[in-house]
Amino acid sequence: MQKVLWFLVLPPSSLVVLILAGLLLVDKRRRLGKGLIISGLALLYLLSLGHVADLLVKPLERSSPPLTEKRIAADAVVVLGGGSVDLAWLGAAPEPNGETTSRLVKGIELARRLRAPLVLSGGNGEPFATKVGDADVMAGRTRALGVSQEQMIVENLSRNTLENSHAVRKLLKGDRVILVTSAYHMKRAKAMFVRRGFTVIPAPTYFLGQTRSWSLAALIPRAGSLMHSTTAIAEWINLAWWGLRGEM
């Protein structure tokens, strides 16, 4: 139920609700109804622009630039799951989605270079949508890419970032970890792992923000930009929520 409410709060669902509310009110309270409709449509348009999406996501991604340091040492490389694709409808095994794949490739690269244990953390964060667990799917892909089972530690029960940090804390004796997750998510993830007593070396990947030029084409709304805006808004809300709860 919480997940359903969460998605209703975020665009585009919240904007659709705003527009529908305006349509229901427009006959009896014309000014309010028209205001809600115009606000919903205007926000839908603005959030679908690449430059607006960048304004929302770039402050998150600036918190941890790409890891370029070559001489680093860590007790483990920790990769957080970011979603999987259930292909049972095709009779095929599940696969990590694009975001998780980006994280996994970076984690494998670092674990191989440093010869460090690779911790794959993430269960099923969307039980109403799929029964697939991220860590198990990542483990299968990692083995296929030539990483031995002995180098992997699989944690497949955690459902969110907070649970990731607690679960990994129980699994690892060492305190120094390289944390691999999406760039927009790193600020919150790093804070939660530091809260658990880890020394965190951030290795962000899957950057959403881009260098863009201004042109008429930039004024054309795009579904991908709306998705990036929604991702950023969700992350800002998460930062506020978990910060107020004292978990980061």
C-alpha positions, 0 to 999 in steps of 0.5 A: 500500500505504501508503494502505491501511495508513493507512486501516486505522489510522484509525477506523472500520477500526481499531475494526472490527479491534479488535472482530474481534480480540476476537471471535476471542479471546473463547473462548480468552482470555475477559477479553482478548476481552471487553475488546477488544470493549467497547473497540472499541464504546465508542470507536466510540460516543464518536467518533461524538458531536459534542462528542467530535469538537469536542474533537479538531478545535477545537484544530487549527482555533484555530491560525488564525482566519478571515481578516478583515483587508481591507488585505492584500497578497500575491504569490499566493493558493495553494489546496490541493486537498482531493479530487475526485469522478470522475463518469465513471460518469455520463458527466459531467466530474469535480467538486471535492468539498465540501471543495475547493469551499469552499477554491476559493470562498475562493481565487477571492474573495481573488484577485479582490479582490487581483488576485493570481495564483491558484495551484491545487495538487494532483494525485492523492493517492488513485491506488487510488481515482480517476485524477482530479487536484484542480488540473485539476478546480479549474481547470475550475471556476475558468474556469467561474466567470469567472477567466481562464486568465492569472490561474491557475497550475496545479500538478497533480503534487503528491500531499500537503501536503509536495509542494504546498509544494515544487512551489509554491516552484518556481513562485513567485518571490515569498515572500508568499502567502495560503494557502487550505486547510481549517481543520483542515489549516492548522496543518500546511500553514502550517508546511510552506510557512513551512519552504519560505521563504514568508511565509504569511497563512492563510485557513482555510475548511471549519471542522468545529468548531461551537458545540453545546448539551448535550441528550439528542440530543447523545448520539445517535451520528452518522456525520458526527461519526465522520467529523470525529473521524477527520479530526482523528485523522488530522491529529494523526497527520500533525502528529506524523509530519511534525514528527518528520521535520523537515518542518515 
